[in-house]
Every structure is written in C-alpha cells, then in structure tokens.
C-alpha cells in the first residue's frame, strides 16, 4: 500500500465513526471499492474498538468486500467453462466461510480417488467400475444422504459434507462426478427434478439415442437405474417429462442447482438476507 493510499485509509477509518449516515455510506462505498487490501486493516480496527455499533458497521463492509471477491471468482470460473467441478462447490461454500481453504477439500477427494484407482483396470465393464466406486464411496468412506431436513444449509456446503460424509443428493452426486472425472470415467450429472442423478455415457452405445448406458443414484449408495425407473419416478411426482431431464448436464448447471438449493435452505431456515445475497452470486446465464 502506497503512502498516499495509507493516508487515505487512515482518514476513512476515522470517518467510520461519523454519526452522519450519509458520510458513513460514502466511506463504506470507498472501502468496498478498495477491496481486498483493506480487509486486514478493517479487522484490526474491529478488534481495537469496544463499540458494538462500529463493529457491526465494519463487519458489513468486510462482508460486502468478501462477497465481491467471491462473485468475481465465481464469474471467472463460469466464463472459463467451469471445468473443475470441485472448485465450483468450493466457491459456493466460501459464501458461508470466506476464509475457507481449498487444499483440505481437494486432498480428501484425491485420497478417495487413489483408493479407487488402485482397484480399477481396463478389463472391468462400466458396471464393474461403478461398483468399485460405490464400494469405496459408500462402504469404506461411508458417504450417505443426510437424514437432516432438506433445508439445512450445511448439506449444500462441500467442506461440511467432506467432514461429516453426510450431504444432500446434489453434493453427493457432485463428489461422485468429480471422482469419476479424476479417474477418466465418463460419468456426468443429470438434472432430474427433485433428485439429482448421474449417468454413464458411451457415445458408441447404440441402444440409447443419448448414448447413456445407465443412470446412477448417488443418494442411494450408487444404485444403478434405467430410463424406465427415471420415467416412473417423474410420473409418480406428476412432473411432465422433458428431454433434457435425461441427458448429461454441464458443471455450471450442477453448481447452479447447488446454489438454488442452498438459497432455498437459507430462506427456509430463517436467513432471507443470505438467500437474497446468494441470488446475486449466480445470476443465470
């Protein structure tokens, strides 16, 4: 930080205490504009004061700066095609935990991937490969659909699901799809309403116009399903069929679904301001 900007920051810090809300609004806007570099000085100012109203003002400025950084990172991820699914989930979790690190999450996924990789070989059929993934993910590492109510926000935060091994269908499916990607297996998300599933894709498979060998239900220990079961599921729920419900979806689609679920969870658990803020994070394409 240059001498000039250091002086400006000191002046802004002093003005934070001004009782005039208009002056505070101008100061807050300027601090937010300065961005990441002022977070640490603001945190120090927060620690140095005993005034709860000033602490709250500082907290709000820091939150907005962190949100702007996150929105920028998420936009860059989307623009680049969202090839790294785990990064997308990590950005969503950073909304709740701005200081969250990526490495511990990545290391856990990498460890499970290595376990599976040791048991895979090219002689195995697609179904046998899926059984190997299922064995490690559900029997050894004990991942399972959480029994908590669907609007518990933690079920949509990758760090919590990695720690507890319990999560929502969309996050279990995301972890499964990410493991498959690292193992070079053609398993992709499918945006089925009310239950997120996966598909095993093979462009040479003639029996299905979309090249899908079978579907996988990540929230039921990786149970293998056919198109008939998916159609039956939708008819039970009286949901009108659409062709794209059965096709592979993009990583951006998966993260968008995760964000919508988390938004709903915040709303239902009495945090409407978080839900509203999250809406801005992932504006539709």
N, C-alpha and C positions, 0 to 999 in steps of 0.2 A: 504493500500500500504506500503510495507516494505521500510526501509531507503535506501536499495540498489536500489530498483526499482524507488524510488522517485528521487534519484540522476540521474539515467539513463533517467528518464522522463525530468528532467530539462535540461540535456545535449541535448536530442532530440529536445526539444522546441527551444533551442538556434540555433541548426543546421537547423531548418526550414527556417531560413532567408538566408542560404548559397546560393549564386547565381549559384553555380555549380549544374546543373540539375541532374547529376548522384548522388551527395551526397543527394540532396532532395529526389530522388527516393528511396534510401536506407533508409532514415529516415522515409519517408511515409510508406514504407513496414513494418518497425518495429512497428510504431504506430498502423497500421492496425492489425498487429499480436497481439499486446497487448489488443486490443479490447475495450469493454465497459468501462473499468475503466479509460481510457484516454479521454473519450468524454467531461466530465466536465472541466478538466484542459485545453483542447483544446478550449472549448467555452470561458473560461476566457481569454485565450491568444488572441482569436479573438477580444474580447471586448477591450482588453488593447492596441491593435495596431491601428494605423491610416493608415497603408499601405494596399491599396486595393489588391495588388498582393499577399501579405501574407495572407490576409483574404480569398482570393479565394483558395489558397493552403490548408488552414485549413479546409474550407468548403468541399473541395473534399475528404480530409482524413476522416472527420466526416461522410460524405455521404456513403463512402465505408464501414466504420465500422458498421453503422446502417443497411446497406444493408446485410452485412454478418450475423448480428444478426437475421434479418428478414428471410433470406434464411435458417438459422438453425432452426428457429421456424416453418417455413412452412414445412420443411423436416420432422421434428418431428411429426407435425400434420398429414401429409400424411402417414408416416410409421405406426402411431397408428390407421390408418383406416379412419381418417377424420370424426369421428362420430359426432362432433359438427360443424354443417354447418355454424353457425354464426361466430365461431372463424375463419374459413377459409376465410370468407368475410372480417372480421376484419383485418386479416393479409394482404390481398390484399390492403385494404385502408391504412395500415401502410406504404406501399411503398411510397405513396404520403405524408403521415403525420406520420413521425416516432414516434412522441410523443403522438399519439392518444391513449386515454384510452378505454378499453373495456366496463367498467361499464355503462356509459350513454347509449350506444347502447343496451346492454343487458336489462337494466331497461325499455327502451321503448318497446322492444319486449315482455317483461314479463307483462307489463301493458296491452297491447293489448290481450295477451293470457288470462289474468284474466277476461277481459271483455267478451271474447268469452266463456270461461269455465263456467261462471255463467249461460249462456243460453243453454248450451249443456246438453243433458241427453241420457241415453241408449235407450230410446223409439224412438228416431229420426232415420230416414233412413239415408243412406250415403248421399243422395241428400240434405236432410234437414240440415244435419250437414254442408255441403258445403255452403248452403245458409246462415247459421248463420255466418260462417267465412267471406263470401262475404259482408254481411251487415256491420260487424264491420270494415273490412279492407277498403272497398271502400266507403260506405255511411257515416260511423261515422268518421273514421280516414282519409278518403279522399285520399288514395293512388291511383295513376294513372300513366299511361305511360306518360313519359315526351314528350312534343312537340318539345323539342330542337333537333337539328340534332344528328344522331346516333353516330357521333364521338366526342361528348362532354365527356371528361374523367370523369367528376363528376357523370355522370349517372351510373357509374360502381363502385362507392365508397360508401360503406354502410352508413358511417356517413352522407354524403350529402343526401342520399335517405331517411334516418331516419329523418333528419332535415326538408327537403322540401316536403316529401311524393310524390316526382316525381322521376321516375327512368326508367331504361331500363327493357325490358321483363325479362332478366335473373335475375336481382336483385329483381324485384317484385316477381318472382317465388320463389326465394331463401327465401325471407321473409315469403311467404305463406307456403312453405315446412317446415320452421323452426317452425312456429306457430303450424302447424299440428303435428310435432314431439313432441312438448311440451304438446300437447293435446292428445297424443297417438292415433292419427288418421293415417291410412296407406296411406298417400298422398306423392308421390315421384316425383322427377324431371324426365323429359323425354327429351332426347337430340335431339329434332326435329330440322332439319336445318332451319335457318332463323327465327324461332320463338320458344322460349323456352316455353314448356307447362308442365303440371303436370298430374299425373294420380291417380285415386283412386283404390287401389289394394285390391283384396279379393281372397285369394287362393282357396276358395270354389266356386267361381263364374264359372259355367260350360260353359256359353255362349261364353267365350273368352279364347283361348288357353293360353294367358299370365296372366289370372286372373284379367283383368282390367275391372272394372265396367264402367268407363267413363273417359274422359280427361277434364282438366280444363285449360282455357286460362287466366293466371294471368294478362296479359296486356289488357284484355277486361272485366274488372270487374268480373273476375272469371267465365266467361261464360262456360257452360258445353258443351262438344263436344263428338261426337262419332268417331270411327275409320274411318268411311266414310268421315267425314269432313277433317280429317288429310290427308287422301289419296288424296282428292280433292285439298287441299292446295299444296301438293307436285307436283301434276300433272300440276297445274296452273303455278308453277315455273319451270316446266320441270326438276325436280330433280328425279333421279332414286331412287326407293324405296329400302330401306334396312331394314331388320327385326328389327335391334336394334333401328331404329328411333321411334319405337312404344312402346319400353319396358322401365321399370324404369331404371334410371342410378344411379351411385353412387354419393355421396357427392364430392368425389375427381373429378369426371367428371364435376360436376356443377362448381366447383371453377376453374378448368382448362378452361372451357368455358368463365367464367368471366374474367380470365387473358388474354385470346386471344382477347376478345372484347376490353378490356382496352388497350392492346398493339396496336390494330388497331386504337383506338381513339387517343392515343398519336401520332402515326405515321401521321394520317390524320390532326391532329391539330398542326403540325409543331414541334413535340418534339421527333425526331427519337432516340436521345440518351436515353431517358426514355424507349421508346419501346424496344430498344436493351437490356437494363439492365433488364427489366421485363421478357424478354425471358429466361434469366438465372435463374430467380426466380422459375419458374415452369417447369423445364425440364420434358418432358413426361416420363411416367412410363416405 
